C-alpha cells in the first residue's frame, strides 16, 4: 500500500537505478513498519525540471500510504533525502517530498479496496 514516486532530472545508469529502487523500497518498509511485499517504488529519470530557477540536480518525491502517521514524516524525510543525496548527489535543499494518506476506500488492490 505504500507508494513512493520519485521524479528527477538526473540521468541514471540502469544498475544504479535498480539498486536505488531496492534501497528505497527497503527504507519505506522499514520506516513505516510495513512488509516490503506491499511497497511499490516508481522512478522517473530525465524529467525536465527546474527548482529555484535552476536545472541543477533536483528531485520530487511523493509518498502515499494508508494510515500514514504524521509523526513518521520527519524520519521519512531524513531517510529519503539521505538516500537521494548519497546515491544521486542531490542536495537535500533541492528535494521536495509530498506525503498523503488516502482513505482506504480510495486505494484499490486485488480487485477490491483496502
C-alpha positions in Angstrom: 0.0 0.0 0.0 2.8 2.5 0.4 3.7 4.0 -3.0 6.9 6.1 -3.4 7.1 8.0 -6.6 10.5 9.6 -7.5 11.0 12.1 -10.3 14.3 13.7 -11.1 16.1 15.5 -13.8 19.2 13.2 -13.5 20.1 10.5 -16.0 20.9 7.2 -14.3 22.7 4.1 -15.5 20.3 1.1 -15.1 22.4 -0.6 -12.5 22.3 2.4 -10.1 18.6 2.8 -10.8 17.8 -0.8 -9.8 20.0 -0.5 -6.6 18.3 2.7 -5.7 14.8 1.3 -6.3 15.6 -1.7 -3.9 17.1 0.6 -1.3 14.2 3.0 -1.3 11.7 0.1 -1.1 13.5 -1.3 2.0 13.7 2.2 3.5 9.9 2.9 3.1 9.1 -0.6 4.5 11.4 -0.1 7.5 10.4 3.5 8.3 6.6 2.7 8.1 6.9 -0.7 9.8 5.1 -2.4 6.9 6.0 -5.5 4.9 8.1 -4.7 1.8 5.7 -7.0 -0.1 3.2 -4.1 0.0 5.7 -1.4 -1.1 5.8 0.0 -4.7 8.5 2.3 -5.9 8.2 4.2 -9.1 11.2 6.0 -10.6 11.2 8.6 -13.4 14.5 10.0 -14.5 15.5 12.6 -17.1 12.3 14.7 -16.4 12.7 18.3 -17.4 12.7 20.1 -14.0 13.6 23.5 -12.6 13.9 24.2 -8.9 14.7 27.7 -7.6 15.2 28.8 -11.2 18.0 26.3 -11.8 18.1 23.0 -13.7 20.8 21.6 -11.4 20.2 18.1 -9.9 16.8 18.1 -8.2 14.1 15.6 -7.2 10.4 15.5 -6.3 9.1 12.6 -4.3 5.6 11.6 -3.4 4.9 9.0 -0.7 1.3 7.8 -0.3 0.4 5.3 2.4 -2.8 4.3 4.2 -2.7 5.4 7.8 0.5 7.4 7.4 1.2 8.7 10.8 2.2 12.4 11.0 4.9 11.7 13.5 6.6 9.4 10.9 7.2 12.1 8.3 10.3 13.8 9.8 12.2 10.5 9.9 11.0 9.6 6.5 12.1 12.9 5.1 15.6 12.4 6.6 15.9 8.8 5.3 14.6 9.6 1.8 16.7 12.8 1.4 19.8 10.8 2.7 19.2 8.2 0.0 18.8 10.7 -2.7 21.9 12.6 -1.6 24.1 9.5 -1.1 23.1 7.8 -4.4 22.4 10.7 -6.7 24.4 13.6 -5.1 21.2 15.7 -4.9 21.5 18.2 -2.1 18.6 17.9 0.4 17.7 21.5 -0.2 16.8 20.6 -3.8 14.3 17.8 -2.8 10.6 18.2 -2.2 8.6 15.4 -0.6 4.8 15.3 -0.6 3.1 13.0 1.8 -0.5 11.8 1.6 -2.7 9.3 3.4 -5.7 8.4 1.3 -8.8 6.9 2.8 -8.9 3.1 2.4 -11.8 3.2 0.0 -9.7 5.2 -2.4 -6.9 2.6 -2.6 -7.5 -0.4 -4.8 -5.7 -3.8 -4.8 -6.5 -7.3 -5.8 -9.8 -6.4 -7.5 -11.0 -4.6 -4.3 -10.1 -1.8 -2.0 -8.4 -1.8 1.4 
